[in-house]
Amino acid sequence: REANRIILTEEYNILPLQPHNSDPLLFWKTKRDEGQFWPLIKVVTKFQCIPATSVPCEQLFSSAGELVSEERNRLSPDNVNMLLFLNKNA
């Protein structure tokens, strides 16, 4: 089992580098459809969604602080979520 992991990792490491403008999700979807790298795909789907910085989280927290104030303290959590979603996606 350990040998299979080592071989799989070596196979992945010898793949050519992808161009910077390529879509990593499309790369992994293609590999999944081809039946390659199944154990690695599980790890990638778990960790690839983690942002590289905390800036988006801090921006959202700041927007929430501006949205929920003394004047707007009766907003329900669902309404706050919807307003923040609209604020960031508009």
N, C-alpha and C positions, 0 to 999 in steps of 0.2 A: 504494500500500500504506500509506504514511504517512497519507494523507488518510483512508483507511478507519479507521485507528486513532483519529484525531482525531474523526471523526464518531461512532464507537462510544463513545468516552469522553464526548462531549457528550451522547449519548442517555442514557447511564447517569447523568450528573450532573443531568439534568432530571427524573429519576424522583422521585416523592414519597418523603419519609423514611418508613422503616418504624417502627412502634411499638416501644418498648423491650422489650415482652414477646413480640415476634415471633421466630420461629426463622429465623436467617439461612441455615441449611442448607436449609430448606424453600423459602426465597425463591430460592436459586440452583438448586435442583433443578427448581423450576417454570420458571425461565428456560431451563434446559438442555432441558427437555421441550418448551418452546415454540420452541426453536431460536434463542434470542436470546443475544447476548453471548458467543459461543463463545470468542473469544480471552481475554476477561476471566475466564471460568470456569476456564480452565487456571491462571491466576495465583491466583485465589481459592482453588482447591483446594490449591495449594502453600503459600500463606502464611496462610490463615485458621486453620489448626490450631496456629499458634504461640501459646503462652500469653503473656498480657500481662505477667506477672511471673515471677520465678524461684522463687516460694514453693513451688509443688508439687514442683519438682525438689529444693529444699533439704529439704523435709519427707521426701521419699523417701530422700534421702541420709542424713538423720539416723536414719530408721527402720532403714536398712541397717546403719548403725554400731552401733545398739543390738542388732540381730539377730545380726550376726557379731561375736563377742567371743572372748576367749581360751578360754572354756568351750565355745564352739560353732564352733571353727575348722575342723572337718572337714565342714562342710556343703558339698555340691556347689553349683556356681553355679546349676544348674537348681532345686535345692531352695530356695535363697535367693530366686530369682525367684518361685517359687510362693508362698513364705511372705510375701514383700512384696506380691504381688498380693492374697493373701487378707487381709492386714493393711489394705490401702488400700480394698478393696472389700467388706469385711464390715460 
